[in-house]
Amino acid sequence: MKALEKELRGHDCLIFLDLEGTQFSHEMIEIGAYKVLLAPDQSVKKIFPGFQSYVKAKAKVGRVVTDLTGITDAKIKSDGVPFRVVQQNFRKYVGKDWGKCLYVTFGSHDLRIIMQSAENNMDSSREEARYVTHNAFDLSEFISRFIKDEHDNSLSLTNYLKVFGVPFEGQAHDALVDAYNLIDLYKAFLAHPEIVEAEYKKVLAKMTHFPVPVMRVLQKLNAGEAVTPQEYEEQVKEFLK
């Protein structure tokens, strides 16, 4: 797909990344990631074993986050490691492909968590944090260009997977689980162009910024009706009366 190829910008290494953060300070408390190598046709060629770590935060986790993730302040205290150490371990995980990878997220909030954590930990590398955020690819934003709900909104990761008939594997809001399901969404998007096409037609039919004659033609085409050049001219004339 040309649009996807443009977003990938020649990268053949992707890091599918998911983060969990504190409720109020948005500091990282968990990271899950998978390194993926792509074939020339953008399909997934190899998935490396995942990377997961709990991360110490200066602020409390927060009740809402605990309810969603199951991560407690006690868990972070016992199993978490400093953000600086997580950065070092993550860079080792990416290995020789550091500097060559694109970091794939679902939404932009993960990028906020990275930068907030770097700001709150003066012994960490802000340069590395900025590098990841500047080389990120928001898969949610990309897919939402082609697939939206009936109210013209983007979908959750689980609901995007449902569009493609792919079940969500594991417990949601577990960073490593979410990262793997993000890979499944990427794979499904590539594997089912017919679904993307059908959903994109729905998006086009709901667009309101087209001129009225074009909208009417699109509505007919989406309904499976043929439209002749003469009918298009009639629509234009009717609109200009």
C-alpha positions as CSV (number, residue, x, y, z in Angstrom):
1,M,0.0,0.0,0.0
2,K,1.5,3.3,-1.1
3,A,0.1,5.3,1.8
4,L,1.7,2.9,4.3
5,E,4.9,2.8,2.4
6,K,5.1,6.6,2.7
7,E,4.6,6.4,6.5
8,L,7.2,3.7,6.9
9,R,9.7,5.9,5.1
10,G,11.9,3.0,4.0
11,H,12.2,1.4,7.4
12,D,12.4,-2.4,7.5
13,C,12.6,-2.6,11.3
14,L,9.6,-1.7,13.5
15,I,9.3,-1.6,17.3
16,F,5.7,-2.1,18.3
17,L,5.5,-0.3,21.6
18,D,2.9,0.0,24.4
19,L,3.3,1.9,27.7
20,E,1.3,2.2,30.8
21,G,1.6,5.5,32.8
22,T,0.5,6.9,36.2
23,Q,-2.9,8.5,36.3
24,F,-2.0,12.1,37.0
25,S,1.7,12.6,36.3
26,H,1.8,10.4,33.2
27,E,5.1,8.7,34.2
28,M,5.9,5.3,32.7
29,I,5.1,2.4,35.0
30,E,5.3,-0.4,32.4
31,I,6.7,-0.9,28.9
32,G,6.0,-3.7,26.4
33,A,7.7,-3.9,23.0
34,Y,8.3,-6.3,20.1
35,K,11.0,-5.8,17.5
36,V,9.8,-6.8,14.0
37,L,11.6,-7.1,10.7
38,L,9.7,-6.4,7.5
39,A,9.8,-8.0,4.1
40,P,10.1,-5.8,1.0
41,D,6.3,-5.9,0.6
42,Q,5.9,-4.4,4.1
43,S,4.6,-7.7,5.6
44,V,6.0,-9.0,8.8
45,K,9.0,-11.3,8.2
46,K,10.2,-11.9,11.8
47,I,9.0,-11.1,15.3
48,F,11.7,-11.2,18.0
49,P,10.9,-12.2,21.6
50,G,9.3,-9.3,23.5
51,F,10.7,-6.8,25.9
52,Q,8.8,-6.0,29.1
53,S,9.6,-4.1,32.3
54,Y,7.9,-2.3,35.2
55,V,9.2,1.2,35.8
56,K,9.5,3.1,39.1
57,A,7.6,6.4,39.1
58,K,7.9,9.3,41.4
59,A,4.1,9.8,41.7
60,K,1.4,7.3,42.8
61,V,0.0,5.0,40.2
62,G,-3.6,6.2,40.7
63,R,-6.8,4.2,41.3
64,V,-8.1,4.4,37.8
65,V,-4.9,3.1,36.3
66,T,-4.7,0.3,38.9
67,D,-8.3,-0.7,38.1
68,L,-7.4,-0.8,34.3
69,T,-4.0,-2.5,34.5
70,G,-3.8,-4.3,37.8
71,I,-0.6,-2.4,38.5
72,T,-0.3,-1.2,42.1
73,D,2.1,1.1,43.9
74,A,3.3,-2.1,45.7
75,K,4.0,-3.8,42.4
76,I,6.0,-0.8,41.1
77,K,8.0,-0.7,44.4
78,S,8.9,-4.4,44.3
79,D,9.3,-5.0,40.6
80,G,10.0,-1.6,39.1
81,V,13.4,-0.4,37.9
82,P,14.5,3.2,37.4
83,F,13.6,4.8,34.1
84,R,17.2,5.3,33.3
85,V,17.9,1.6,33.6
86,V,14.8,0.8,31.5
87,Q,16.2,3.2,28.7
88,Q,19.5,1.3,28.8
89,N,17.9,-2.1,28.7
90,F,15.5,-1.1,25.9
91,R,18.3,0.2,23.8
92,K,20.2,-3.1,24.3
93,Y,17.0,-4.9,23.3
94,V,16.8,-3.0,20.0
95,G,20.4,-3.7,19.5
96,K,22.2,-2.9,16.3
97,D,19.0,-1.6,14.7
98,W,18.9,1.4,17.0
99,G,18.8,4.3,14.7
100,K,17.1,2.3,11.9
101,C,13.8,1.4,13.5
102,L,10.4,3.2,13.5
103,Y,8.5,3.1,16.8
104,V,4.9,2.0,16.3
105,T,2.3,3.1,18.9
106,F,-1.5,3.2,19.1
107,G,-2.2,6.8,19.7
108,S,0.1,9.6,20.8
109,H,-0.2,9.3,24.6
110,D,2.7,6.8,24.7
111,L,5.0,9.5,23.4
112,R,3.8,11.9,26.1
113,I,4.6,9.2,28.7
114,I,8.2,8.9,27.3
115,M,8.9,12.6,27.4
116,Q,7.3,13.1,30.8
117,S,9.4,10.3,32.3
118,A,12.5,11.8,30.8
119,E,11.6,15.2,32.3
120,N,11.0,13.6,35.7
121,N,14.3,11.7,35.7
122,M,17.3,14.0,35.3
123,D,19.7,11.0,35.2
124,S,18.0,9.6,32.0
125,S,18.7,10.4,28.4
126,R,16.4,13.1,27.0
127,E,18.1,12.7,23.7
128,E,17.1,9.0,23.4
129,A,13.6,9.9,24.5
130,R,13.3,12.6,21.8
131,Y,14.7,10.2,19.3
132,V,12.0,7.7,19.9
133,T,9.2,10.3,19.8
134,H,10.6,11.9,16.6
135,N,10.7,8.5,14.9
136,A,7.3,7.2,15.9
137,F,4.4,6.0,13.7
138,D,0.9,6.2,15.2
139,L,-0.9,3.2,13.7
140,S,-4.2,4.3,15.2
141,E,-4.1,7.7,13.4
142,F,-3.1,6.1,10.1
143,I,-5.8,3.4,10.1
144,S,-8.5,6.0,11.2
145,R,-8.0,7.7,7.9
146,F,-9.7,4.6,6.3
147,I,-11.8,3.1,9.0
148,K,-14.1,5.0,11.5
149,D,-17.2,4.2,13.5
150,E,-20.7,5.3,12.6
151,H,-20.1,8.7,14.3
152,D,-16.9,9.3,12.3
153,N,-14.6,8.5,15.3
154,S,-11.5,6.3,15.5
155,L,-11.9,2.9,17.2
156,S,-10.1,1.2,20.0
157,L,-7.4,-1.4,19.3
158,T,-9.9,-4.2,20.2
159,N,-12.6,-2.8,17.9
160,Y,-10.2,-2.3,15.0
161,L,-9.2,-5.9,15.4
162,K,-12.9,-6.9,15.3
163,V,-13.4,-5.1,12.0
164,F,-10.8,-7.6,10.6
165,G,-12.3,-10.5,12.4
166,V,-9.2,-10.9,14.6
167,P,-9.7,-11.7,18.3
168,F,-7.8,-9.7,20.9
169,E,-5.3,-12.1,22.5
170,G,-4.7,-11.8,26.3
171,Q,-5.6,-9.3,28.9
172,A,-6.0,-5.7,27.7
173,H,-3.8,-3.0,29.3
174,D,-0.9,-5.4,29.8
175,A,1.8,-3.5,27.9
176,L,3.4,-6.6,26.3
177,V,0.0,-8.0,25.3
178,D,-1.2,-4.7,23.8
179,A,2.1,-4.5,21.8
180,Y,1.5,-7.9,20.3
181,N,-2.1,-7.1,19.4
182,L,-0.8,-4.0,17.7
183,I,1.3,-6.3,15.5
184,D,-1.8,-8.3,14.8
185,L,-3.6,-5.2,13.7
186,Y,-0.8,-4.2,11.4
187,K,-0.8,-7.7,9.8
188,A,-4.6,-7.7,9.4
189,F,-4.6,-4.2,7.8
190,L,-2.1,-5.5,5.2
191,A,-3.8,-8.9,4.7
192,H,-7.3,-7.6,4.1
193,P,-7.3,-4.8,1.5
194,E,-10.9,-5.6,0.6
195,I,-12.0,-4.8,4.1
196,V,-10.0,-1.5,4.1
197,E,-11.6,-0.6,0.8
198,A,-15.1,-1.3,1.9
199,E,-14.6,0.6,5.2
200,Y,-13.0,3.5,3.4
201,K,-16.0,3.9,1.1
202,K,-18.1,4.4,4.2
203,V,-15.7,7.1,5.4
204,L,-15.9,8.8,2.0
205,A,-19.7,8.7,1.9
206,K,-19.9,10.5,5.3
207,M,-17.4,13.3,4.4
208,T,-19.1,16.7,4.4
209,H,-16.4,18.9,2.9
210,F,-16.9,17.6,-0.6
211,P,-19.0,19.9,-2.9
212,V,-22.6,18.8,-3.1
213,P,-22.4,17.4,-6.7
214,V,-19.5,15.2,-5.8
215,M,-21.2,14.0,-2.6
216,R,-24.3,13.0,-4.5
217,V,-22.2,11.1,-7.1
218,L,-20.3,9.3,-4.3
219,Q,-23.5,8.4,-2.5
220,K,-24.8,6.7,-5.7
221,L,-21.5,4.9,-6.3
222,N,-21.4,3.7,-2.7
223,A,-24.9,2.4,-3.2
224,G,-23.7,0.3,-6.1
225,E,-25.4,2.5,-8.8
226,A,-23.7,3.5,-12.0
227,V,-23.1,7.2,-12.6
228,T,-22.6,8.5,-16.2
229,P,-20.8,11.7,-17.1
230,Q,-24.2,13.1,-18.1
231,E,-25.7,12.5,-14.6
232,Y,-22.6,14.2,-13.1
233,E,-23.3,17.2,-15.3
234,E,-26.9,17.2,-14.3
235,Q,-25.9,17.2,-10.6
236,V,-23.6,20.2,-11.2
237,K,-26.4,22.1,-13.1
238,E,-28.9,21.3,-10.4
239,F,-26.6,22.6,-7.7
240,L,-25.8,25.8,-9.6
241,K,-29.5,26.7,-10.3
